[in-house]
Amino acid sequence: MSSDGFSLEDFRGQLRQVKKLDRCRASSHDAEDRSVRQHAAGRDKVDDKQLNRVEAIINSMTSHEREHHEIINGSRRKRIARGSGTTVQEVNHLLRQYAQMRKMFKSMSKPSFARRMAGMKMPGM
């Protein structure tokens, strides 16, 4: 993670890990019974097209934009959309998702979050 917290570079790294895990899961499922795979396919399948689209959007950003998302204004969003073959709406959607994840990671790093988690009762305990 960057020193500033959770950057779009970190987000892209997580996407790549998800894609890698999905490929590993798919290869391990080759040995399973066909009917079991069909039942689990709808539940566990990661949408590769969507992940590729998100990664293309992030790759169309400059490294400075990936580190400092707040500088991405309307004209930059338009350039990123053209460069990634997506729409400005998809770029906006990605940036909103990223902002939500960043906010979540920030709240998880606070000491108050650790106290709340310590006070929670775990099921079955």
Secondary structure, 3 states (H helix, E strand, C coil): CECCECCHHHHHHHHHHHHHHHHHHHHHHHHCCHHHHHHHHHHHCCCHHHHHHHHHHHHCCCHHHHHCHHHCCHHHHHHHHHHHCCCHHHHHHHHHHHHHHHHHHHHHCCHHHHHHHHHCCCCCC
